[in-house]
Amino acid sequence: MTTNTHTTAQLGDLVAAAFDQAAHYSTDPSEVSRLATQAVMHVVRRMRRASAPASRSRVSSLTTVFSPL
């Protein structure tokens, strides 16, 4: 069984880790930059969604999707 732990990191650490990981997939600097940017934006979007309060329409649509048949 694995445990997901949430830790606080500096944005610079996230960017550096994204570039390090992207460098494993390509040697082209523009491709590495594109991959790292996509990874950072993905994390930022997820964090924004997780911290944003749910609106009524969002809650009702989730209820509809996950309601038992």
Backbone torsions as a table, in degrees:
resi	resn	phi	psi	omega
1	MET	NA	132.9	179.1
2	THR	-105.8	154.3	179.9
3	THR	-118.3	131.7	174.5
4	ASN	-89.9	119.3	177.1
5	THR	-112.4	137.0	178.4
6	HIS	-102.1	123.2	177.9
7	THR	-123.1	155.9	178.6
8	THR	-89.4	133.3	178.0
9	ALA	-134.1	155.6	175.6
10	GLN	-74.6	148.5	179.7
11	LEU	-59.3	-37.4	178.6
12	GLY	-61.6	-37.7	177.7
13	ASP	-65.7	-39.6	178.1
14	LEU	-63.4	-45.6	-179.4
15	VAL	-63.8	-44.6	179.9
16	ALA	-61.9	-42.6	178.9
17	ALA	-65.1	-38.6	179.2
18	ALA	-64.3	-42.6	179.0
19	PHE	-67.2	-40.1	177.5
20	ASP	-60.7	-45.3	-179.6
21	GLN	-67.0	-42.4	-179.4
22	ALA	-63.9	-31.8	179.6
23	ALA	-65.8	-20.1	176.7
24	HIS	-74.0	-20.7	-175.6
25	TYR	-98.4	-18.5	-177.3
26	SER	-155.4	154.0	173.9
27	THR	-105.5	-8.0	178.4
28	ASP	-77.4	119.4	-176.7
29	PRO	-58.0	-37.4	-179.7
30	SER	-70.1	-35.6	176.8
31	GLU	-68.3	-41.6	177.7
32	VAL	-61.0	-43.9	179.0
33	SER	-62.9	-42.4	179.5
34	ARG	-63.6	-45.4	179.7
35	LEU	-63.5	-43.6	-179.4
36	ALA	-65.3	-40.9	179.0
37	THR	-62.3	-43.7	178.4
38	GLN	-61.4	-42.8	-179.2
39	ALA	-64.5	-44.5	-179.7
40	VAL	-64.8	-44.2	179.6
41	MET	-63.1	-36.6	177.6
42	HIS	-61.5	-46.6	-179.8
43	VAL	-65.2	-43.2	-179.2
44	VAL	-63.3	-43.2	179.0
45	ARG	-61.8	-43.3	179.3
46	ARG	-62.7	-40.5	-179.9
47	MET	-68.2	-38.5	178.7
48	ARG	-65.4	-41.6	179.1
49	ARG	-66.0	-38.9	-178.0
50	ALA	-69.1	-32.4	-177.0
51	SER	-92.3	-13.0	-179.4
52	ALA	-77.6	138.9	176.4
53	PRO	-68.6	142.6	-179.1
54	ALA	-73.3	132.9	177.0
55	SER	-83.6	164.9	-179.5
56	ARG	-60.1	-43.0	-178.2
57	SER	-66.3	-36.6	179.3
58	ARG	-67.7	-41.5	179.5
59	VAL	-65.7	-43.7	-179.1
60	SER	-66.4	-36.6	179.1
61	SER	-69.4	-35.6	176.4
62	LEU	-67.1	-38.2	177.8
63	THR	-62.7	-40.7	179.3
64	THR	-65.7	-42.2	-178.3
65	VAL	-67.4	-40.6	-174.2
66	PHE	-99.3	10.8	-179.9
67	SER	-72.8	141.1	179.6
68	PRO	-68.7	148.2	-179.6
69	LEU	-80.8	NA	NA
